[in-house]
Amino acid sequence: MRSDAVLAVRDLSVTLPLARGAALHAVRGVSFAVERGETLCLVGESGCGKSTVALSVCGLLARGAVRSGEIRLFGEDIANASTARMAALRGRQIAMIFQDPMTSLNPAYSIGNQLIEGLLHHEPTVTRKAAVARAIALLETCGITQATQRLRQYPHQLSGGMRQRVTIAMALMTRPALLLADEPTTALDVTIQAQILKLLKRLQREFDLALMLITHDLSVVRQVADQVAVMYAGEIVETAPAAQLFEQPRHPYTRALLSCVPGIDTVPRSRLGHLAGSVPSLIGRLEGCQFRTRCSWAVPACSAPVPLRAEGEHRYYRCVFTLEALEADRALARIDTAVDERSALPEESAVAIELRGVEMIYRLEGSLFASHMPLVALRGIDLAISLGSVLGIVGESGCGKTTLSRIMLGMMTPTSGTVSLMGQPIQSLARLTRARWIQPVFQDPYASLNPRQSIGAIIRAPLEVHGIGTSQERAAKVRRIMDACGLATRLLHAYPAQLSGGQRQRVAIASALVMRPKIIICDEPTSSLDASVQSQILNLLLDLRREFALTYVLISHDLAVIRHMADRIVVMRQGEIVEDGAGAAIFTHPGHPYTRALLAARGSV
Amino acid sequence: MSARAIGQRWLAPSRLGLAVGASILLAGIVIAIGADRIAPHDPYAQGLIRRLRPPVWDARGSVVYLLGTDAFGRDYLSRLIYGTRIALIVGFGAASVAAVIGTALGVVAGYIGGWTDAMVRFVINARLAMPAILLALAILQIAGGGLTIVVLVLALTHWDRFAVVTRTVTIQVSRQDYITRARAIGCSTPRIILRELLPNVLGQLLVIFTYEVAQAIMAATVLSFLGIGIQAPTPSWGLMMAEGRNWMRTNPWLTTLAGLTLMVLILAINLVGDGLRDLLVPEREA
C-alpha cells in the first residue's frame, strides 16, 4: 500500500443484513489506493459491488449495512469517523458525481444557487460574491459559455451534457482532493460522453485530483484509466495498469469480459466470447473464487481460499493458477471463445422494406403563451432494405431512429411519403398480415414483457392471436422456439420478475420469432444489458438469423455492436440520413463529418 | 415457518393494521351473512311493553336484550346485526358498480386518447362538479328509496376516483413496450385492453376500492339519517341513529352504539386499504 495515496482502502467488506438472519456479502476484502493525479477505474458488471464500494468511501451506505476494513483519506481513518466529520469531508475533500444529471440536480433551484450552496456551507469565511466568482470561473473551466447568465438558469433549461458539466463544476467548488464519479457518462450520448471524459481528464491535471471512476463500460476505461480494478461478485479479481490490462489480461474473468466486447479487431458476425451461467448469489457463506462456476479453468482447488498473486508493484490478480499456467492455456482459450462461424446467407435481391420520401412531423401542443410548433422528426428518408440483410441504424438520442422503427413496424403513419413491406404499401396491409412479416425487439427487457403474464403465455400470445395450430401444436412451437433461444423449458410457468435481464431479452426475442416473421426490428436490443449478457444476445441473434433466414434492422447508439452485426450501416442525424454504406467501408472511410465525429468519440473500442 | 418468524412478519406496523382491519371486516362479513342465526331476536318485532330498555351494563338492563331496546321495543343488538348486512351490501355493491363504471371509462379514455379521452374527462369533471349528497338526495326523492336504488345512486356518485386513477395508470402502462409489442403482434384493441392493460391496472384499484366501500357506507348512513334512501323499518344504522336522536338526552346509547359500530367498520376497512397499499407497493416499507 502506497503511503502517499489520497485514498487507501484496505480489506473493505460490506455486509447487508437481509430478512430472517440472512446476509448479503456485497463487498469482500477489497483493497486499492488512488494517488493525486491518478485515475482509478473500478469496472465490473451490474451487481458486482462497485457502487457499494463508492458509497462506503463516502460514508453513505444504507442504514444497517455492516462495514469492516480500513478506509484512509490522507492517512486519516475515515471508516470510523463521526457522522459530522464525514459530512465535513464529503463536501470538502471528497466530491461525487452521479450517473444521471437529470436527477442529481434539484429542479427547484437555479444552478447558481446549487453551485454556491455547498461552498458557503462548508467555508463560512467565503463571501457570497467570492463564491459566485468561483462558480463562474469553474463553469467556464468546465466548458460552459456565458457562465454568468447560466447561473440564473434552472436544470431543465440545460441539455444533458451541460447538466453533467454543471455537476462536475459543482463537485469542484470546494477544491476537493478526491473525485468519485459513479457512471458519469452512462446516461449520455457517445459524442457528449467523449467530451465529458476529456473534460474530467483535463480537470484532473489542472486540479491535481485523485479520480475514482466507476463504470461498467470498458471503452470508458480504455479512454481514461491509469489503473484498473476489475470487480466480480464483490471482490477485486484483478488490478493492473490500464494498458497492461487490455493487452494481457490475467484473471480468467477479465479475459472472458474482454472477449465479450466486439472490438476493432473482431471479425464481423463472428461469435463473441461469452460467459456461461450467471453471477452467483452473494447470500450466505462464501468461500474460494466466486468465478469458478463460470470459469473454463476451474479446478477443485478454486473452492478453497485463493491467494492474491502480485506481478510487479501495480499488478495483482486473485487466481489459483500462476501466470505460467494461465499463459500455457491462453492459446487454447482463444480458440474456445473466438471460433469464426461466419457463413454468408444466400444473396437475395428482394426488397423487404422500402421507404420513399418519408417525413414525420409532430405537432407539439401549444401552450397559452406559445403557438403550435411543428417538430420535424424525420425528413426525406429514402431507404430500401433487402431481404436477408442486416441493416444497422446509428445515431444519437433524438435523431429520429426510434420514430423510424415505429414507422417500419406500422405503429405510426408518416406525415408524408410511402412505406412498403414486402412490396405492398404498409397501410393497406391487414394487421395480422403485417404482424407475420415484421416483429420488434425492444431495448428494455423490463418494460417489454407484461409482468402479469407467464413466460409461456407471453411467447404463446402471437400464436393465439393469429389462431395458429391446436393447443398441442402451439405448446410444441413454444417449446421449440424457447429451445432455439436458449430458454429452459422450466421457465414456461415463470413470471418476468423471476428472470434476469438477459433471460427476459431472450423471451422477447422468442416471442417475436414464434410466428416465423421475415424481418426483426431490434431497437437497442442490448443497451440495457451487461457486456457478458450483451455478447450472449448478439450471438443468439446471429445464430437465429442463420436458422430462420431473418432480416434484421438493428438500431443502436453503440458503434461497436453495429459494426459487429451489420453489413450495411445508415448514420442518422437530426431526422436525416447523413451516410449510408457497407459496414466496413463506413468504419475505414467515413464520409460525413458527423460519422467521423462519432467514430472519434468512441475511441478504439 | 416458526411462530417467531410469523410474529415478526405480521407484527410490523402496517401488517398489524392489515391483520386487525381484516379480522374486523371478516367478522363483519360473517355477522352479515349469518345474521338470521346470530341475531337473538327478530329485528322487526315490536313490543311497546319493553320499549327503551337500557343495555345490560345499566342497572335496569337485562341479559335478554343485551344492548337494550329502541322506542318501538325492538331488540337493539339484533337491529345492529341486521344493519351490518345492509351496510356491507350497500358498501360493496355501490363500490363494485362504481368500479365497473369508472374502470371502463378510465381504461378506454387512457388507451384510446384523443377525442374519447376529452369526452371522458368532461364527464368526470361534470360529475366532480355535482355535489354528491345533493344529487343523491334529488334522485332518491324522485325514484323513491329501497336498497337497489340506494346502491345504484351511490355507485353513480362514486365512480369518479376509479376513472381518474385508471386513466392515469392506463396512460403510464400504455407507454410500456409490452403494449407496443402486443400491437405489433397484431392484437385487437379489446384484447390489449382486457389482457395486457387491465391486469396491470387492477392492483392499483384495490386500494381505491376499499376506500370507496367505506365512503359508500358513510354516504348511505348519511342518507338514511336524513330519512331518504333506505326506509324504515329496515334496520339501517343511519335510520337507527336518526330514530335515537329524539331520545338523545335520556337514552344516548340509541345513537352512540350505532355510530360506534359504523366507526369501527369504517376504520377496519381503511386499515385493510392501507395494509393492501403497503403490500402492493412494497418499496414504501423500510
Interface residues (C-beta under 8 A of the other chain):
Chain A: R20 R406 L409 G410 M411 R431 L432 R434 A435 R436 I438 Q439 P440 F442 Q443 D444 A447 S448 L449 N450 P451 R452 Q453 A461 P462 V465 H466 A508 S511 A512 M515
Chain B: A5 Q176 D177 Y178 T180 R181 A182 R183 A184 I185 G186 C187 S188 R191 R195 E196 P199 N200
